[in-house]
Amino acid sequence: MLRQSAALAIGVLVVGASVATPPVVSAQPAPPGPVPGDPVPPPPDNGVVASAAPGTVITPDGWTITVVASDESQLPVAPLTTATSSREYLVGGTFAGAVTGNGITELTGGTLDVGYQIGCGAELKQMRLLGQAGIGTSGSSIGSPVPGGLSAPISGKVEIHPRPGTVTQVSVDKKTFKEAPVRVTLKDIHIKVDGCIGQSFIRSYATLTSTTADTSDVVAYYGVTKAV
């Protein structure tokens, strides 16, 4: 009899313990992962661009002229004017020129011109309103809360005249030197072009001119073209 009472008491305790146990809260399902075969979105543009091969030439009098670029960046940014026909960029890079070798003439220096070329698929040439504009009056009746005034009705359409795209060359710095090597470094330089209504393209350039008393030798570098 005692054993049955003890077993009954243990059963009551077990049932009571199970009733007091708090319910288990299930976690939220994990977000679905990428599905194999779906296109992977491109990473955000950080502005970094590769540099092209150096420009080099051996002059008739024996000098080797070289111009090279490194650490280039071209980041398109929203125009300050919010105009859809403007293109603006933050650009940077290091551009260097050297004159080496054993030429038979005496070098007198030269210049290093660094900048960017911006091309547009189409350029906005002219925009005009076709139609008519006038001035009218509107009155108010006695006791009406709406006052009278003037109105300027405009009717017609806007005509846009694009022309074939052009290339705008923006010179950022032109360094004069007496003796090479010469270098120009750019960091977060703001450049822009207006009137561009098509796709735009940008690339860097650097033109090194080496001079003697009677000659000038010019070699150019053109960076990788970036489409925006």
Secondary structure, DSSP 8 states (H G I E B T S, - for coil): -HHHHHHHHHHHHHHHHHHHS--------------TTS---------B------EEEE-TTSEEEEEEEEEEEEEEE--TT--TT-EEEEEEEEEEEEEEE--SS-EEEEEEEEEEEEEESEEEEEEEEEEEE--EEE---TT-SS--EEE--EEEEEEEEEEE--EEEEEEEEEEESSS-EEEEEEEEEEEE-SB-S-EEEEEEEEEEEEESS-EEEEEEE---EE-
